[in-house]
Amino acid sequence: MDIPNQPPSFFIGEDFADTKDLTLQPQCPSITSTIDAGNTHEATEARERAIKAYEQAANLAPSDPSALSNRSAADSEAGKYSKCGDFTAKSLSLLEDDPGAAATRRNLLVRQAKVYLHLSRLEEAGKLLSQLRTRKETKYIYGLVEESKEFATQDVREYDGPGHDQATSLYTLELEESTGNDPVLSIMLCGCGDARHFFQTLIYYAFRKKGDQKLCVTMFDHKSAVIA
């Protein structure tokens, strides 16, 4: 059974200083101080501490969207897109009946669209962006969604992709079992031809990886353009 090609993953970072929801007013001083602590951790890129602070604030007041919104931004910066999407959706649901939170809702909708793009949920991303396409940033994200859809056409039977073989991960279950305790896993591709096997290896390794092991891949080919 062929393994479907995956759309490219685009990292779209957020400037936390611009996107955190300072307009949302927490319900009590203890929540305010907890969120402020999270903002301080986020400013110093101590994201796990920031996430824990926002989680604590959300537990103190589950109906307050501010901690959920800031938590989703921190999860986005940490690359935890599924969790980011969950907390963004919860924050949006709490703001549905707040007429004064229109700007915050727009920011959250943009963030949710980015999450869908990262998770290759292209149709859902497109539906959100169709509501917000007047903004410069959303036009850029919309372009990425369309590019991802074009890439996904490689899964259609009539499409002939480059090369003659299916992209295969060099990181296998056997390799995982034999090197699971090694601090660094080193792989070498000699005469790699093109980067499809390399990227397939990265995708599968990221999916299977557990713990703090690092991956080092060295590629050799007599044509420098292949590496470039």
C-alpha positions as CSV (number, residue, x, y, z in Angstrom):
1,M,0.0,0.0,0.0
2,D,1.5,3.3,-1.0
3,I,2.0,5.9,1.6
4,P,0.3,9.2,0.6
5,N,2.5,12.2,0.1
6,Q,2.1,14.7,2.9
7,P,1.6,18.4,2.2
8,P,4.6,20.6,3.2
9,S,4.7,21.9,6.7
10,F,5.0,25.6,7.0
11,F,6.0,27.2,10.3
12,I,4.1,30.5,10.7
13,G,5.3,32.1,13.9
14,E,3.4,34.5,16.1
15,D,4.9,37.6,17.6
16,F,3.6,37.0,21.1
17,A,3.8,40.6,22.1
18,D,1.4,41.5,19.3
19,T,-1.0,38.6,19.6
20,K,-1.5,37.9,23.3
21,D,-4.9,39.1,24.4
22,L,-4.2,42.0,26.7
23,T,-7.7,43.4,26.0
24,L,-9.3,40.5,27.8
25,Q,-9.8,41.3,31.4
26,P,-9.4,38.3,33.8
27,Q,-12.0,37.9,36.5
28,C,-9.9,38.2,39.7
29,P,-6.5,39.5,40.8
30,S,-5.1,36.0,41.3
31,I,-5.9,35.1,37.7
32,T,-4.3,38.4,36.6
33,S,-1.1,37.7,38.5
34,T,-1.0,34.1,37.1
35,I,-1.4,35.3,33.6
36,D,1.2,38.0,34.1
37,A,3.6,35.3,35.3
38,G,2.8,33.3,32.1
39,N,3.5,36.4,30.0
40,T,6.8,36.9,31.7
41,H,7.8,33.3,31.1
42,E,6.7,33.6,27.4
43,A,8.7,36.8,27.0
44,T,11.9,34.9,28.1
45,E,10.9,31.9,25.9
46,A,10.4,29.7,28.9
47,R,7.3,28.3,27.2
48,E,6.7,25.2,29.3
49,R,6.5,27.5,32.4
50,A,4.3,29.9,30.5
51,I,1.9,27.1,29.5
52,K,1.7,25.8,33.1
53,A,0.9,29.3,34.3
54,Y,-1.9,29.8,31.7
55,E,-3.2,26.3,32.6
56,Q,-3.4,27.2,36.2
57,A,-5.2,30.5,35.4
58,A,-7.7,28.6,33.2
59,N,-8.4,26.1,36.1
60,L,-9.1,29.1,38.4
61,A,-11.7,30.5,36.1
62,P,-12.8,28.0,33.3
63,S,-15.2,30.6,31.9
64,D,-12.6,33.3,31.4
65,P,-11.3,33.3,27.8
66,S,-8.1,35.3,28.6
67,A,-6.0,32.4,30.0
68,L,-7.2,30.0,27.3
69,S,-6.3,32.5,24.5
70,N,-2.8,33.1,25.9
71,R,-2.4,29.4,26.5
72,S,-3.2,28.7,22.8
73,A,-0.6,31.3,21.7
74,A,2.0,29.7,23.8
75,D,1.1,26.2,22.5
76,S,1.4,27.6,19.0
77,E,4.9,29.0,19.6
78,A,5.9,25.6,21.1
79,G,4.6,23.8,18.0
80,K,1.8,22.0,19.9
81,Y,-0.7,22.7,17.2
82,S,-3.5,20.3,18.2
83,K,-3.6,21.7,21.7
84,C,-3.4,25.2,20.3
85,G,-6.4,24.5,18.2
86,D,-8.4,23.1,21.1
87,F,-7.7,26.1,23.4
88,T,-8.3,28.6,20.6
89,A,-11.7,27.0,19.9
90,K,-12.6,27.1,23.6
91,S,-11.7,30.7,23.9
92,L,-13.7,31.6,20.7
93,S,-16.8,29.8,22.1
94,L,-16.6,32.0,25.3
95,L,-16.4,35.2,23.2
96,E,-19.4,34.5,20.9
97,D,-21.7,36.7,22.8
98,D,-19.2,39.5,23.6
99,P,-19.7,42.4,21.1
100,G,-16.6,44.2,22.5
101,A,-14.3,41.3,21.6
102,A,-14.5,41.5,17.8
103,A,-10.8,42.3,17.4
104,T,-9.8,39.5,19.7
105,R,-12.0,37.1,17.8
106,R,-10.4,38.0,14.5
107,N,-6.9,37.3,16.0
108,L,-8.1,34.0,17.3
109,L,-9.6,33.0,14.0
110,V,-6.4,33.8,12.2
111,R,-4.5,31.7,14.8
112,Q,-7.0,28.8,14.2
113,A,-6.5,29.0,10.5
114,K,-2.7,28.7,11.0
115,V,-3.3,25.6,13.2
116,Y,-5.4,24.0,10.5
117,L,-2.7,24.7,7.9
118,H,0.0,23.1,10.1
119,L,-2.3,20.1,10.6
120,S,-3.0,19.9,6.9
121,R,-6.7,20.5,7.5
122,L,-6.8,22.6,4.4
123,E,-10.5,22.8,3.7
124,E,-11.2,24.1,7.3
125,A,-8.4,26.6,7.0
126,G,-9.8,27.9,3.7
127,K,-13.3,28.3,5.2
128,L,-12.0,30.4,8.1
129,L,-9.8,32.5,5.8
130,S,-12.7,33.2,3.4
131,Q,-14.2,35.3,6.3
132,L,-11.0,37.3,6.9
133,R,-9.3,37.6,3.5
134,T,-9.3,41.4,3.6
135,R,-6.3,41.4,6.0
136,K,-2.8,41.3,4.5
137,E,-1.6,38.4,6.8
138,T,-4.6,36.2,6.0
139,K,-4.0,36.7,2.2
140,Y,-0.5,35.3,2.8
141,I,-1.8,32.3,4.7
142,Y,-4.5,31.7,2.1
143,G,-1.7,31.5,-0.5
144,L,0.0,28.8,1.6
145,V,-3.3,26.8,1.8
146,E,-3.6,26.9,-2.0
147,E,0.0,25.8,-2.5
148,S,-0.5,22.9,-0.1
149,K,-3.6,21.8,-2.1
150,E,-1.5,21.8,-5.2
151,F,1.2,19.6,-3.5
152,A,-1.5,17.2,-2.3
153,T,-2.4,16.5,-6.0
154,Q,0.6,14.1,-6.0
155,D,-1.7,11.6,-4.4
156,V,-4.0,11.6,-7.4
157,R,-3.5,8.4,-9.5
158,E,-3.1,10.4,-12.8
159,Y,-0.2,12.4,-11.4
160,D,3.4,11.1,-12.0
161,G,5.7,12.5,-9.3
162,P,9.4,13.0,-9.7
163,G,11.7,9.9,-9.7
164,H,10.8,6.3,-10.0
165,D,10.4,5.1,-6.5
166,Q,8.2,5.8,-3.5
167,A,9.7,8.0,-0.8
168,T,10.8,5.8,2.0
169,S,11.8,6.6,5.6
170,L,15.3,5.4,6.6
171,Y,14.0,5.5,10.2
172,T,12.4,2.1,10.6
173,L,10.8,0.3,13.5
174,E,13.9,-1.9,13.8
175,L,16.1,1.1,13.9
176,E,13.9,2.6,16.6
177,E,14.1,-0.5,18.7
178,S,17.9,-0.8,18.4
179,T,18.8,2.9,19.0
180,G,16.0,4.1,21.3
181,N,18.4,4.7,24.2
182,D,21.1,6.5,22.1
183,P,21.4,10.2,22.7
184,V,22.1,10.9,19.0
185,L,20.9,8.9,16.0
186,S,23.2,9.4,12.9
187,I,22.0,8.5,9.4
188,M,24.0,9.0,6.2
189,L,22.4,9.2,2.7
190,C,25.0,8.5,-0.1
191,G,24.0,9.3,-3.6
192,C,20.7,10.6,-2.3
193,G,19.4,11.7,-5.8
194,D,16.8,13.9,-4.3
195,A,15.5,15.0,-1.0
196,R,12.2,13.0,-0.9
197,H,13.6,10.1,1.2
198,F,15.3,12.7,3.5
199,F,12.0,14.5,4.1
200,Q,10.1,11.3,4.5
201,T,12.6,10.3,7.2
202,L,12.1,13.6,9.0
203,I,8.4,13.2,9.0
204,Y,8.4,9.6,10.2
205,Y,11.0,10.3,12.9
206,A,9.1,13.3,14.2
207,F,6.0,11.1,14.4
208,R,7.7,8.2,16.2
209,K,10.2,10.0,18.3
210,K,10.0,9.7,22.1
211,G,12.3,11.3,24.6
212,D,15.3,13.7,24.0
213,Q,17.1,11.8,21.3
214,K,18.5,14.0,18.5
215,L,18.7,13.1,14.8
216,C,21.8,13.9,12.7
217,V,21.4,13.3,8.9
218,T,24.4,13.6,6.5
219,M,23.7,13.6,2.7
220,F,26.3,13.0,0.0
221,D,25.8,13.4,-3.8
222,H,28.1,14.2,-6.6
223,K,25.7,16.9,-7.8
224,S,25.8,19.8,-5.5
225,A,22.4,21.0,-6.8
226,V,20.8,18.0,-5.1
227,I,21.9,19.2,-1.7
228,A,21.1,22.8,-2.4
